[in-house]
Each structure stands twice: as C-alpha cells, then as structure tokens.
Amino acid sequence: MSEEQKVILFILLIVCITVHEWAHAWVADKLGDPLPRQQGRVTLDPRSHIDPLGTIIIPLVMIFASPGFSIIGWGKPVQVSLPNLKTRKRDDLLITMAGPFSNLAIALFCTVAFALVHRVMPLNETVQMLFFQIVSLNVVLFLFNLIPVPPLDGSHLLKHAVNMKEETFLKFSKYGFFALLVLINIPVFQELMSSGIDGLNSIFFLIFSLLQS
C-alpha cells in the first residue's frame, strides 16, 4: 500500500467512525434521550467523536504495521441516560446497534453508487481501490464493534444477553481495553475476523457485479 493510500485509508476511517458514533447519538436523541445532544454528540463533526487512542493512535500504528486482517478502530463512546424506564433495554439495544448498522449502510450505499456510476463510466483502478477500501473498512468496523468486549458495542449485547448487573459491567469495562489488545493478537481471532470480512466483502462485491452489468 502506497503512502497516499494509507493517508486515504486513515481519513476514511475517521469519517466512518464519525458516522458510526453519530448514528448512536442520533437514535438516542430520537428515542428521547437528552444526554447525547447535551454533550454535543448529535453531529457529524469528527472532533466530537474522536477517541485519541481508538481513532488516532491504534489505527495509525496498524496502518504502518500492516496487520493480517485489516485496520480496526473506535470512537469516543456515546453516553446515554436511557430516561424511559419502561423501554430502557429496548432503547439501549437500538442505540447500540445503530452504530454497526450505519457502517453496513455506508458499505451498501457506496456499493450501489459505485456500481451505477460504473455502468455509465467504467471506474479506473484508483476509484476501484477507493471502493474496495470503503466497503472493506466498513465491514471491519461492523464486525469488530460486535465483539463483546468494552468499549465495543458488542459488550452491550452481551450485557443484556446474560442480564449482567450494571456494577459487574462497569468492573468488566475497566479491563476491556487490555482484553481487546490480547484478543486482536490471537491468531485464531485474526483468522475468524478475516473469514468474516471476506464473507461480507464477497456479498457486497456480488451486489456490485450484479448492478454494474
């Protein structure tokens, strides 16, 4: 990968993470939770969503280290208050899943858009590479954020699946980052991630192929 491609990949990562965190905040806002708006999170301004470690440091290190499965990253978690006691679990799940599914939405939108453009004007190699990067990056963010380890979205799914107490979840969260560092360096995890990424990528590339022909 050239230096220019690495820079583009990093910029794309920031954009996709921004949309991911905005989606959490937007859904929370629509469900009547005032906290994300009070904290300035219902915005597409990247500065409101950047986590120094997850959005900047780790992605930059991984881009230059060329990991086996792709680039990973995360934004500053959106805090919620879940004021509606009757629907707290439902609201938390909807808010949680809004992030990962926003990444799938980006991948699908770009797949359709690039395919329709290709029907009119064939994409050159540079644009094809851009399309591949956008789809692959969002597939990675979708799958990575479903890992049930804090601060990732999957931890909330695990919390509700096993009815974890809030106190237990907070204790678990203290060690989440260290658990994540260990996990991403385990070969089996890398192989599973690679298989999942390849599988989802093939679906989007099939859609592209069908639409552009």
N, C-alpha and C positions, 0 to 999 in steps of 0.2 A: 504494500500500500504506500503510495507517494505521500509526501508531507502535505500536499494540498488536499488529498483525500482524507487524511487524518484530521485536518482542521475542519473540513466539511462534516465529517462524522461527529466531531465534538459539538459543533453548532447544532446539528440535527438532534443530538442527544438532549441538549439544553431545551430546544423547542418542544420535543416530545415529552420530556419530564414536566415542563411548564403546563402543557395541555393536560397531562395526567393529574397534576395537583389541582389545577383549575377545575377539572371535572368533579373531583371530590368536593371542593368548596361550593361549586355551583349547585350540585344536587343537595348538599346540606342546606344551602340557602333556600332552595325551592321547597324543602321539607320543613321550613320554618325555624331552622337553627340560626340564631343571630351571630354566633361566635365567629365563624369564618369571615363574614363581612366586617365585623368589628375589628378583626385583625388584618384586614386588607388583603384577604386571600382570594376573593371573588374577582380575579383579574388575570389577564394573560401577560402581565408584566413579569418577565423571568426573575427580576430582582426580589419579588415577593415569595418565590418558591425555591430558590437555590439553597441547597444544603452544602456547605463548604466541602465536607468530606464526600458525600454521596453523589454530588453533581459535578464537582470540580476535581478534587484530588484523586480519588479512586479511578474515575473514568480516564483521566489523563495518563495515569500510571499504566492502566490496562491497554490503552491505545498504543503506547510505546512498547509494552511488554508482549503484545500480540498473544492474548490468551487463546486457548484451544477452542472455546465455544462462541465467544463474541464479547461485546462490551456491555457491562452492567452499570447501573446507577440508580439513584433515587433522589427525590426532592425532600424539602422540609415537610414533615408530616402536617397535614391539616388538622387542627384541633377542633373538636366538636363538643357541644354540651348536651345534645340529644334531649331537648326540653320536654318533648311529648312522652310521658311515661308509658302510655298505652302502646306506643309503637316504637319504643327505643331499639329493640332488637332488629325489627324490620328496617328502620331508618339507618341503623349502623351498617347493616348488610348492603343496603342500596348505595350508601355513601362509599363504602369500601370498594364495591365492585365497579363503581363509576370510573375509577382511575384506570384499572387494567383494560376495561372495555373501551375506554377512549382511545387507547393505543391500537386495539383491533380496528376501531372505526377509522383511524388515520390510515392504517395499512390498507383497508378496503377502499377507502375514498381515493387514495393515490393509485391503487391498482386499476380502478375503473377509469380514473382521469388519464393516466399514462397510456392505457390501452386505447382509449378513444382518440387521443392525440396521435398515437402510432398508426391508427387507421387512416388518418389524413396525411400525416407526415412521419415517415419512419424515424424512430429515435436513433440518434447516433450512439456510439459506445459510451461517451461521457454521461449522457442522460440515462442510458440504461443502467449504468453503475449507480447513479443517484437513486433511481427507482429501487434497485436491489438494496441499497443501504437503508432507505426509508422503511421498506417492508421488513427487512431483517431486524432492524433496530427496534421497531415497534413490537414485533413478535417476541424478541428477547425481553423487552420491558413487560409485556403481558405475562409471560411465563415466570420471569424472575420475581415479579411482585406477588405472585400467587404462592411463593414459598412461605410456609407457616412459621416464619421467624421474624420478630420485631427488628427493624421498624417497617417491615414489608406488609402489604395488605393481607397476605395470607394468614398472618398472625391473628387478625380479627376473625377470619373464618374459623380458625382453629379454636379460638376463644369461645365462640358460640356453639361450635360443634360438640365440645366437651363440657359446656357450661362452666367454664373457668371463672373463678371469682376474680373481681377486679384487683384485689390485693395480690393474688397469685400472678395475674397478668403483668402487673407493674414490676414485680420481682423478676419475672421472666424477661421483661423488656430490658432490664439492666445488663443482661448478659447476651442479648440478641445480636449485637454487632460482632462480638467475639465468636459466637456460634456461626454467624454468617461467614466470617473470614475463614474459619476452619472448613465450612461446607464447600465454599467455592474452590477450594484447593484439593478436594477429594476427587480422584479420577472417576469414580462411579457417578458422582453428581454431575461432573462435566460431560460424561457420556450421555446421561439422561437428558441434560439440557440440550446437548447437540441433537439428539434424536427428536426431541420435541420441537426444536427450532426448525430442523429440516422438514419435519412433517407439516407444520403450519405454513412454512415458506412454500412448500410444494402446492398447497391449496391455493394460495394467492397467485402463484405463478401460473397455475392451471386456469384460474379465472382470467388472468391477463391474456393468456394464449387464446382462450375461447372468445373473448371480447374483441381482440385486435384482428382476428382473422376474418 
